[in-house]
Amino acid sequence: MDAMERYLLLVEARPGQTAEQIVRSLGRLEQRAFVVREGVHAGRVALGIYDSIESARAEEARLRAERVVVFVEKTGERQSLIWLEVAPKSRRLVDQSMLSRLRSSFPGLQHQFRPCVTR
């Protein structure tokens, strides 16, 4: 697979505003928001990751028309890491049995439990 650049659609933060405050302020967009946990954008709130600059810019324009202050940033090379966020109240559903079944379908699967933003 060729290395491809990807693009994050990030929410503009006001001075002193935490990522958690930004997520809560997004209203109907809150469900698609996630806090970037690693890399140069760690601590920022994103509303999506896109394979093409055109797609990212189109969504940026649509959201700006709705008065959501967002901007596009390049993330670098595409990586094959996928993070799944599970709400604390649903954590009991991700047990060793489920992880074993997933490992049989995805031999390279690694898992790591990390705290996530409470919504």
Secondary structure, 3 states (H helix, E strand, C coil): CCCCEEEEEEECCCCCCCHHHHHHHCHHHHHHCEECCCCCCCCCEEEEEECCHHHHHHHHHHHHHCCCCEEEEEEEECCCCCCCCCCHHHHHHCCHHHHHHHHHHCCCCCCCCCCCCCC
